[in-house]
Amino acid sequence: MNFRDLDLNLLLVFNAIYAERSISRAAKKLGMSQPAVSSALKRLRHFTGDTLFYRSGQGVAPTRAAITLAVPIGHALDSVEQGLSSVRNFDPATSDRVFRIAAADIIRPTVIPALTRVVREEAPNVRLEFVVHQGGAVIEALRARQLDIGCVPPFLVEEDIRSAPVWRERMALVVSRTHPLANAGSVTIDQLKEMEFVFTTHLPAVNQYINSYFEQHGVDRRRACTVPDTESIYKLVALTDIAAVTGRSFVNHHNIDGQLVVLDIPFELPEIDLHLAWTLAADSDRGHQWLRERMLSVLRSASRVMNFEVIAGDEEDGTA
C-alpha cells in the first residue's frame, strides 16, 4: 500500500458513507451519482484490502477496519476544511454561518441573551445554536465538530484543545438557614461524614475533583439526592437539610431571601476556573475568532456583575 497512490477524493466518499450509513444518501450529500459513489468505494476497498461497509437493513454498516479509519480520516478532512476556512475573509455583516455553542446551565441566563443581542447587531445572518452537553462530553463534542465552542474547567483541557480563562470561583459548603448546624458557623470532619449532599449529574468531572479534597481528609460524601442542573441546588438546599458544595458567588447570587448559609470547614476547598474551549483546528478560523472574542467579552462582563474573580489571559495562546 503506497499512500501516494491514493486519490484523496476517496476519503470524502468514505466520510460521507460512514456518516450517512447509506450509499444513496452519501451520493446525494456529495452531489454525485450513486454508481460513482459505488465505484469510488470499490477503489477504496481495493486500496485498503477491506470491504469497509456491508449491507445492513436499508443501508450499510461499517466494518471494524472502517471504524478504526473513521477518526483519522474525519480529523484529516476537518483540518483541511478549517485550514481553508481560516484563509477566507470572515465578514460578520454578510456571513450566514451557524455556530454551535455548549450552553452550561450556570451561564445560560447571562450568555444566551447578551451574546444573541451582540451577534444580531453585528452579524444579522449568523445563527447561534445553543446545545446542552454534559461535563467532559463538551470536549468530545468539540473534537467531533458537534460543537464550535464551550465552557469547561481547565483540568479537562488536553493538547488538541485551546482555551481562554474567564473566571475563578471559590467553592463553599452551603446549607439551609434551618439546618441543625447553620448557627454553628463551621463543621468538624466528623460532622461532614454525617452530612448528606446533593450532586449534579451533568458535571461528573467537577464532582470527582471536589470529592478528592474531601477524601484526602477521610470524608466520603454521602449522596442524598442527584439533580440534572446546578440551578436546582439552591432551592433544594434552602428547603431541606441536604448540604451542597457549590460556588460561593453563586450562593450569594441565589441567596436573595437569606435562606442559605455558608459554613466553614476544617480544610480549604478548591478554586475552580471556567475556561472557554475550542479545538486546535478552529484556532485560526477568523469567524471562530470573531465569535470567541464576543463570548469572552460577554462572560467576563457577567463575571464582574456576579463578583467572580476575572482571570486575565491570552485566548490566542490558550493559557491562563
C-alpha positions in Angstrom: 0.0 0.0 0.0 1.5 3.3 -1.1 -0.3 6.4 0.2 0.8 8.4 -2.8 -1.4 6.2 -5.0 -4.5 7.1 -3.0 -7.0 9.5 -4.6 -7.8 11.8 -1.7 -11.3 12.3 -3.1 -12.0 8.8 -1.9 -11.7 10.0 1.7 -14.6 12.3 1.1 -16.6 9.4 -0.2 -15.6 7.2 2.8 -16.5 10.0 5.2 -19.9 10.6 3.6 -20.8 6.9 3.6 -19.7 6.5 7.2 -21.8 9.5 8.3 -24.9 8.6 6.3 -24.7 4.8 6.6 -26.2 4.7 3.1 -24.7 4.8 -0.4 -27.6 6.7 -1.9 -27.7 9.3 0.9 -23.9 9.7 0.6 -24.2 10.3 -3.1 -26.9 12.9 -2.5 -24.7 14.6 0.1 -21.7 14.7 -2.2 -23.7 15.7 -5.3 -22.6 12.6 -7.1 -24.4 9.7 -8.8 -24.9 6.5 -6.8 -22.9 4.5 -9.3 -20.0 7.0 -9.0 -20.0 6.6 -5.2 -20.2 2.8 -5.5 -17.2 2.9 -7.9 -15.2 5.1 -5.5 -16.0 2.7 -2.6 -14.8 -0.2 -4.8 -11.5 1.6 -5.4 -11.1 2.3 -1.7 -11.8 -1.3 -0.8 -9.1 -2.4 -3.2 -6.7 0.1 -1.7 -7.3 -0.9 1.9 -7.9 -4.6 1.4 -11.1 -4.5 3.4 -14.8 -4.4 2.5 -15.2 -1.4 4.8 -19.0 -1.5 4.7 -21.6 -4.3 4.5 -25.3 -4.3 3.8 -27.4 -3.7 7.0 -31.2 -3.1 6.9 -31.9 -0.3 4.4 -28.3 0.9 4.3 -24.8 -0.1 5.2 -22.8 -0.6 8.4 -19.0 -0.1 8.9 -16.6 -3.0 9.4 -14.1 -2.9 12.3 -11.5 -1.5 9.9 -13.8 1.3 8.8 -14.5 2.2 12.4 -10.7 2.4 13.0 -10.2 4.6 10.0 -13.1 6.9 10.6 -11.5 9.1 13.3 -8.2 9.8 11.5 -9.9 10.4 8.2 -12.5 12.7 9.8 -9.8 14.6 11.6 -7.7 15.0 8.4 -10.7 16.3 6.5 -11.7 18.7 9.3 -8.1 20.0 9.4 -8.2 20.7 5.7 -11.6 22.4 5.9 -10.6 24.5 8.9 -7.3 25.5 7.2 -9.1 26.6 4.0 -11.7 28.4 6.1 -9.0 30.3 8.0 -7.6 31.9 4.8 -11.0 33.2 3.7 -12.2 36.5 5.0 -15.0 36.5 7.5 -17.4 39.4 7.2 -19.9 39.3 10.0 -22.2 41.7 8.1 -22.7 39.2 5.3 -21.8 35.8 6.8 -24.6 33.2 7.3 -22.5 30.7 9.3 -24.0 28.6 12.1 -22.2 28.4 15.4 -23.0 25.6 17.8 -22.3 26.6 21.5 -22.4 24.4 24.6 -24.7 26.2 27.0 -23.9 25.1 30.6 -26.8 25.9 32.9 -24.6 28.3 35.0 -24.1 30.6 32.0 -27.3 30.3 30.2 -29.1 33.3 31.9 -26.2 35.6 31.1 -24.7 34.3 27.9 -27.6 33.5 25.7 -29.5 36.8 25.8 -26.3 39.0 25.8 -24.4 37.1 23.1 -27.5 36.8 20.9 -28.0 40.6 21.1 -24.4 41.3 20.2 -24.4 38.9 17.3 -27.7 40.2 16.0 -26.3 43.7 15.9 -23.1 42.8 14.2 -24.0 39.7 12.1 -27.7 39.6 11.4 -27.5 36.5 9.2 -25.3 34.4 11.6 -27.2 31.7 13.5 -26.4 30.6 17.0 -27.4 27.1 18.2 -27.1 26.7 22.0 -27.0 23.0 22.9 -26.6 21.0 26.1 -23.7 18.7 26.7 -22.7 17.1 30.0 -19.4 17.9 31.6 -16.5 16.2 29.8 -18.7 15.4 26.8 -18.1 19.0 25.7 -14.5 18.1 24.8 -15.6 15.1 22.8 -18.3 17.1 21.1 -15.7 19.7 20.1 -13.5 17.1 18.6 -16.4 15.6 16.7 -17.4 19.0 15.4 -20.7 18.8 17.0 -19.8 22.0 18.8 -17.8 25.1 17.9 -17.1 26.3 21.5 -18.0 25.5 25.1 -17.1 26.2 28.7 -15.1 23.7 30.7 -12.8 23.6 33.8 -9.1 23.7 32.7 -8.3 20.2 34.1 -10.4 18.8 31.1 -8.3 20.7 28.5 -5.9 18.5 26.6 -3.2 19.0 23.9 -5.6 19.2 21.0 -7.9 21.8 22.8 -7.3 25.5 23.1 -8.8 27.6 25.8 -9.0 31.0 27.3 -9.7 31.7 31.0 -12.9 33.5 32.0 -13.4 33.5 35.8 -12.4 31.8 39.0 -14.8 30.6 41.7 -14.1 29.5 45.3 -16.2 26.5 46.3 -18.1 26.6 49.6 -20.2 24.3 51.8 -23.8 25.6 51.9 -26.8 24.6 54.0 -30.3 25.9 54.8 -30.8 28.6 57.4 -32.9 25.9 59.2 -30.2 23.3 59.1 -29.2 22.0 62.6 -25.6 23.2 62.1 -26.5 26.5 60.5 -25.9 28.6 63.6 -22.6 27.0 64.4 -20.8 28.7 61.5 -18.5 25.8 61.0 -18.4 22.0 60.9 -16.0 19.3 62.0 -14.7 16.4 60.0 -17.0 14.0 62.0 -20.0 16.2 61.2 -19.0 16.3 57.5 -19.0 12.5 57.5 -22.6 12.5 58.8 -24.0 15.2 56.4 -25.9 14.3 53.2 -25.2 16.1 50.0 -26.8 16.9 46.7 -24.9 16.2 43.5 -25.4 17.1 39.8 -25.4 14.6 37.0 -24.1 17.0 34.4 -20.7 17.7 36.0 -19.2 14.3 36.9 -15.6 15.5 36.4 -16.1 18.5 38.7 -17.9 16.3 41.3 -14.9 13.9 41.3 -12.5 16.8 41.6 -14.2 18.2 44.6 -14.6 14.8 46.1 -10.9 14.3 46.0 -10.5 17.1 48.5 -12.9 15.5 50.9 -11.4 12.1 50.5 -7.9 13.5 51.4 -9.4 14.3 54.8 -11.2 10.9 55.2 -14.6 12.2 54.2 -16.7 10.1 51.8 -19.6 12.5 51.0 -23.0 10.8 51.4 -25.2 11.2 48.4 -28.8 12.1 49.3 -30.0 13.5 46.0 -28.9 14.0 42.4 -30.2 16.8 40.2 -29.8 17.4 36.5 -28.7 21.1 36.8 -26.9 23.5 39.0 -29.8 25.9 39.3 -31.9 23.3 41.2 -29.4 23.0 44.0 -30.1 26.3 45.7 -33.9 25.9 46.2 -33.4 22.3 47.2 -30.8 23.2 49.9 -33.0 26.1 51.1 -36.0 23.7 51.7 -34.2 20.6 53.1 -31.4 19.5 55.5 -29.3 18.5 52.5 -25.9 20.2 52.0 -24.2 21.2 48.8 -20.7 22.2 47.7 -21.1 25.0 45.1 -19.6 28.3 44.0 -19.6 31.0 46.7 -20.5 33.7 44.3 -23.4 31.7 43.0 -24.6 31.2 46.6 -24.6 34.9 47.1 -26.4 35.4 43.8 -29.2 33.0 44.7 -29.4 33.9 48.4 -31.9 36.7 47.9 -34.1 35.8 50.9 -31.3 34.8 53.2 -32.2 31.1 53.4 -28.7 29.9 52.6 -25.8 29.7 54.9 -22.1 29.1 54.1 -20.3 27.0 56.7 -16.5 26.9 57.3 -14.9 23.5 57.1 -11.6 22.2 58.5 -9.8 22.3 55.1 -9.6 24.5 52.1 -11.9 23.7 49.2 -10.6 24.2 45.7 -11.0 27.2 43.4 -12.4 26.1 40.1 -11.7 28.1 36.9 -14.0 28.4 33.9 -12.4 28.4 30.5 -13.8 28.9 27.1 -12.6 26.0 24.9 -12.3 25.1 21.2 -10.3 22.8 19.1 -6.8 23.5 17.8 -8.2 23.1 14.3 -10.5 26.0 14.8 -7.9 28.3 16.4 -7.1 30.3 13.3 -10.6 30.3 11.8 -11.4 34.0 11.5 -15.1 33.5 12.1 -14.4 31.5 15.1 -12.0 34.2 16.4 -14.8 36.7 16.0 -17.3 34.5 17.9 -15.0 33.7 20.9 -13.9 37.4 21.3 -17.6 38.3 21.8 -18.2 35.3 24.1 -15.2 36.2 26.2 -16.4 39.8 26.5 -19.9 38.7 27.5 -18.7 36.1 30.0 -16.2 38.5 31.6 -18.8 41.2 31.9 -21.1 38.7 33.6 -18.4 37.7 36.0 -17.9 41.2 37.2 -21.6 41.6 37.8 -21.7 38.4 39.9 -18.4 39.3 41.7 -16.4 36.4 40.3 -12.6 36.8 40.1 -11.9 37.6 36.4 -8.9 35.8 35.1 -6.8 37.7 32.6 -5.4 35.6 29.8 -4.5 35.4 26.1 -7.0 33.4 24.2 -4.7 33.0 21.3 -2.1 31.3 23.5 -4.7 29.1 25.1 -3.1 29.9 28.5 -4.3 31.4 31.7 
